[in-house]
């Protein structure tokens, strides 16, 4: 005969509800900042109740003993179902706590709510199981067959309910797979991420110390590193206090910002040398532009003497503009030099960028006067070369538009026809006594650009088609 488990003791409903299904907190208690501690488990006393010892009974033959044996078998099966359900709930609670500690998404919150609902259902079926166990003492000597049969039916029904809820709980647990996998991945990243942040802070501090040892200060970098101090404090307080997700984000941010401080500190000597080089280079360039700017006035004088006003009026402000730009560049260079001496690296770099922009603008203006005179000289000497150059560009575009066709596409023919007419007007403008050569050059440039635009469109269409 199969050994009979000890009898359960009776436990009150209020004690079971108080001990089994406390609400899952939003974040579990974390030991050493990372390890989850399990919350109160379901009905530990009930397991003892399911298998607690009963008295020794005498056995009698007959119908009553057969009914008693069947009832005892039903009781054993119900106790096993209860134990399986309790174990499944314990395991699932750990998974739910892991998800709640990491994930605050709607899906995670819904899983938490569903688990709490399962807890209430488990309480209900467990109470009915306990009631069925307490309703009949199967060890009574005077247990009759009808009472044993009733106990068997009640215990079998309780077992069926426990099994059904267990199956539903298993299906629910299977559906948590994606959420649980994501949460476990996050937890696995936590400790390495925090350690990387600490190492990044230490490395940044060491890089700053090394830079200061060369005689350079890095006050702005030191201030940025000091601002990360409170973040390190929160990392040390751990995920149990600040949450896993927030701690991961904080660790990654600290690593990134500390890494940037370290990189800038390591580059600081090179940056200082670069600023020194640019100070010298831009100073030399400013002096050269001062000399070149002085040559603009003679160029303008020749333009005035040989060409109509439309060819040079826009260049009149160049000498004054060039002189003013050079003066501003000199002032900004002096400010940049002071900033370099005071090791205000960002200020020095910004002022040098301004100097470079001023000198570029001056260079373009000064060069424009010389280029203007050169082009006007060339077209005055031989306007036909400019005309032929422009006609060739238009004819080339026309040949491409006609390639493989008897008539060109209107969208290509129209701009080319307009370009031809514009070129003819520009050529006609040279017939006067004092032609505007600059207007002629502007027009021929525009005609070539129009032809180039048609060529580009045709090639693009054919490449795409």
C-alpha positions, 0 to 999 in steps of 0.5 A: 500500500502507498504510504499516506502523507501526514494530515494537514493542519487547518489554517485560517483564511486571514493568515493565508491571505496575509502571508501569500500574495503581497503586492509586487513592488515597482522595484525589488530590494537589491543586495549589493546594488544588483541582486534581487531579494525574493518577496514573501512567497505563497503560503509556506505554512499551507505546504506544511498544512498539506503534509502535517502529521496526523494520528495513527489509525486502525484499519478495518476491512469492508466498504468503508475502508475502500472508500477511505482509501479512495478519499485518501488517494484523492487527498494525496493528488490534491496535495500534489496539485497544490504543491505544484501550483505553489511552486509555479507561483513562487518561480513566476513571482521571481520573474515578475519581480525581475521584469518590474525592476527593469521595465515600466512599459505598458506591457510590463505593467499589464503583466504585473496586474495579471499576475496579481489577478492570478494571485487572487484566483490562487487564494480562492482555489487554495481556500477551497482545497483547505476547506475540503481537507478540513471538512473530513477527518479521514483517520476517524475510526467511525468514518462511514462510506458516504462521508469518505465518498463525499470527501473524495468528490470534494478533494477531486474537485479541489484538485481539478481546480488547482490543476486548471489554475496551474495550467493557466499560470503556465501559459501566462508564464510562457507569454512573459518570455520576451519581457523576461528576456529583455529584463534579464539582459538589462540586469546582466548589463548593469554591473559591467556598465557601472564598472565602466563608468567608474573606470572612465571617471578614474581615467579622466582624473588621471589624464587631467593630472598628467596634463597639469604636470606639463604646466597646462591648466584644464580648469574647464575640464576639471569643472566638467569632471567635478560635475559628474561627482553626484552621478557617481554617488547615485551609481554607488547607491545602486539600482535598488534605490534608483532603479535598474533602467535609470542606473544603466542610463546614468552609467552610460552617460557618465562613461560617455562624458568622462570619456570626452573629458579624458580625450580632450585632456589628452589632446590639450598639449596638441591643441595648445601647440596648434593654437600657437602655430595658428597665431603665427600663421594668421599673423603672417597672412594678415601682414601679407594681405595688408601689402596686397590691399595696398595694390588694389587702388592702382588696379582700380585706377587703371579700370577707371581709366580704360573701362566704363563705370559699370565694369568697376563701380562694385569694386570701389569699396574694396580698399577701405573694406580690406583695410578695415578687415585687416584691422579687425583681424589684428585686434582679434589676433591680440585677443586670441594671444591673450586667451592663449596665455591665460589658457582659455583654450575655447576663447582662443580657438573662437577668436582665431576662427574669426580672424580666419573668416576676416582674412578669407573675406579680404583675400576674396575682395582683393583678388576680385579686383585683380581678376576683374582687370585680367578678364577685362583685358582678355575680352577687350583684346579678343572678344571672339575667344569668349564668344566661341567658348560660349557657342561651343558649350551651347552646341554641345548641349544641343547635340546631346539633346538631339542624340537618338531623336529627330526633335529635342524634348521641349523641356531641353529645347526651350532653355537652349533656345533662350541661351542662344538668344541671350548670347546674341544679345551679349555679342550685339552689346559689344558694337557700341563705342564704349562697350560694357565688357563686364556685362558681356562676361556676366552674360556669357557666364550665364549662358554657359551655366544654362547649357551645363544645366541642360546637359546635367538634366539629360545625363541624369534622366538617361542614367536613371532610365 
